[in-house]
Amino acid sequence: MKQLNEKRFLYLLNRSNKLRKEVAILKNELSNVIEKHDVLTVDEVIQIYKISRSTFDRYVKKGLKINQPCRNGRISVNRVELEKFLQKK
């Protein structure tokens, strides 16, 4: 029984180490994607920062600067401005 518990522990330890490495890789990839895009669409902001559309709309009402070239046009956000807004909040 003791040997079975040791095997289970070693398995879980190895699995958790693998998951940590995978998370680190995903974080690195995400940071690379964020750095490449200076301007983000609303959908990209929602996906990257894991917020809802209503939360995004509240941020805009609270002063987040957006770019919208024409009245019903595509909304974009400068990544630097978004980071500043989120840090100030």
Disulfide bonds with the S-S distance in Angstrom:
none
